[in-house]
Amino acid sequence: MRFKQRSLLGLACLSACFGVLAAPAKQTQLADRISGIAKNHFPDAVVSQDNGTLSAKHGTMVFTIHRHWKTGEILKETDQVEGPNYKGFMIFISVQDGRYEGQAMVPQTLNERYWQTYIDRPPTEDGKGHYVINFSYGARLDRDFMRAIFEALPKSRRPTNDTILSTEQGGGDG
């Protein structure tokens, strides 16, 4: 029985590895584009790819926050969460199979206490999956960088330049 479980686990790992290696060219190009933009604007940005997820971040810190439920209820306990400072960002992009069937209306920008997070789930070019895009940014993140990121993201109902620029006047600490 153990041998069968190990064999199945091995096959699952192997297929996951081949899935990552066989990523469509468009997805690889997207990762390269986002990495290049991040490194061009912020040479010391931390960019990595792990298990099919591209992550890039710069100017982050740990915040102590009270999490809240979708109902608006705020929890008494606090959590330590990494997030972008007022000039920082964090972006995570991955691909999941099938079409997006989550609860969140996408795209949308979530107003966190200390930063904003743009989320989107556009379909992949071949239509067999969808991108999972989470882009968190501080109130004073370089607008040229933001425009470059949004222009590089897969075609979707993404925010216009007016929406991006309106965050300059929006709240935020700092």
C-alpha positions in Angstrom: 0.0 0.0 0.0 2.8 2.4 0.9 4.5 1.7 -2.5 1.3 2.6 -4.3 0.9 5.9 -2.3 4.5 6.8 -3.0 4.1 6.0 -6.7 1.0 8.2 -7.0 2.8 11.0 -5.1 5.8 10.7 -7.4 3.6 10.8 -10.5 1.8 13.8 -9.2 5.1 15.6 -8.6 6.4 14.6 -12.0 3.3 15.9 -13.8 3.4 19.1 -11.8 7.0 19.6 -12.8 6.3 18.9 -16.4 3.3 21.3 -16.2 5.6 24.1 -15.0 8.3 23.2 -17.7 5.7 23.1 -20.4 4.2 26.5 -19.6 2.8 28.2 -22.7 5.1 30.7 -24.3 2.7 33.6 -23.5 2.8 32.8 -19.8 6.6 32.7 -19.8 6.7 36.0 -21.7 4.4 37.5 -19.2 6.7 36.4 -16.3 9.7 37.8 -18.1 8.0 41.1 -18.9 6.9 41.6 -15.3 10.3 40.6 -13.9 12.0 43.0 -16.4 9.7 45.9 -15.4 10.3 45.3 -11.7 14.1 45.1 -12.1 14.2 48.1 -14.4 12.3 50.4 -12.0 13.7 48.9 -8.8 17.0 47.1 -9.3 17.0 45.7 -5.8 13.5 44.3 -6.1 13.2 40.6 -5.1 11.8 38.6 -8.0 11.3 34.8 -7.9 9.4 32.0 -9.5 8.4 29.2 -7.3 5.9 26.4 -8.1 4.6 28.3 -11.1 4.0 31.5 -9.2 5.9 34.7 -10.1 6.4 37.0 -7.2 8.1 40.4 -7.2 8.3 42.8 -4.4 10.1 45.9 -3.2 9.7 48.2 -0.2 7.7 45.8 2.0 7.5 45.6 5.8 5.5 43.6 8.4 2.3 45.2 9.6 0.2 44.3 12.6 -3.4 44.2 11.5 -6.8 43.1 12.6 -8.2 40.8 10.0 -11.9 41.2 9.0 -14.6 39.0 7.7 -16.5 39.6 4.5 -19.4 40.7 6.7 -17.4 43.6 8.0 -16.7 42.0 11.5 -13.3 42.9 12.7 -11.4 40.2 14.7 -10.0 41.0 18.1 -6.8 39.1 17.5 -4.0 40.6 15.4 -1.8 39.0 12.7 1.6 39.9 11.4 1.3 40.5 7.6 3.9 41.5 5.0 2.7 44.3 2.8 4.1 47.2 0.8 5.1 50.4 2.5 3.9 53.7 1.0 6.3 53.5 -1.9 6.4 49.7 -2.2 4.7 46.9 -4.1 4.1 43.2 -4.1 2.8 41.3 -7.2 1.9 37.6 -7.4 0.9 36.0 -10.7 0.1 32.3 -11.3 -2.1 30.2 -13.6 -4.9 27.9 -12.5 -6.8 25.4 -14.7 -10.3 26.1 -15.8 -12.1 29.4 -15.8 -12.4 31.6 -12.7 -15.4 30.7 -10.6 -14.6 32.6 -7.4 -16.8 34.9 -5.4 -15.0 38.1 -6.0 -16.0 40.4 -8.8 -12.9 40.9 -10.9 -11.1 43.0 -11.7 -11.3 45.2 -8.6 -9.1 47.1 -6.2 -9.4 46.2 -2.5 -8.7 49.0 -0.1 -6.5 47.5 2.7 -5.7 49.6 5.7 -2.2 50.5 4.6 -2.2 49.7 0.9 -4.4 48.7 -2.0 -4.6 45.4 -3.8 -5.7 45.0 -7.4 -7.0 41.6 -8.1 -7.9 40.1 -11.5 -8.5 36.6 -12.9 -8.4 36.9 -16.7 -8.5 33.8 -18.9 -5.2 32.5 -20.4 -4.6 33.0 -24.1 -5.5 29.3 -24.8 -8.7 29.5 -22.7 -7.8 26.4 -20.7 -7.1 28.3 -17.5 -7.0 31.7 -15.9 -4.3 34.0 -14.4 -4.4 34.8 -10.7 -3.1 38.3 -10.4 -2.7 40.1 -7.0 -0.9 43.4 -7.2 -0.5 45.3 -3.8 0.9 48.8 -3.8 1.5 51.7 -1.5 -0.2 55.1 -2.0 3.0 56.7 -3.4 4.2 54.0 -5.7 5.9 55.3 -8.8 3.0 55.9 -11.4 5.2 55.1 -14.4 6.0 51.7 -12.8 2.3 51.1 -12.2 1.3 52.0 -15.7 4.0 49.6 -17.1 2.7 46.8 -14.9 -0.9 47.3 -15.9 0.0 47.5 -19.6 2.0 44.2 -19.3 -0.9 42.3 -17.6 -3.1 40.1 -19.8 -5.9 41.8 -21.5 -8.8 42.3 -19.2 -11.1 45.0 -18.0 -8.1 46.5 -16.2 -8.1 50.0 -14.7 -7.6 53.0 -17.0 -4.9 55.5 -16.4 -7.5 57.7 -14.8 -8.1 55.0 -12.2 -4.4 54.5 -11.6 -3.9 58.3 -11.2 -6.9 58.7 -8.9 -5.1 56.6 -6.3 -2.6 59.5 -6.0 -5.4 61.6 -4.5 -6.8 58.7 -2.6 -6.1 58.0 1.1 -3.1 56.3 2.4 -0.7 56.9 5.3 2.3 58.9 4.4 
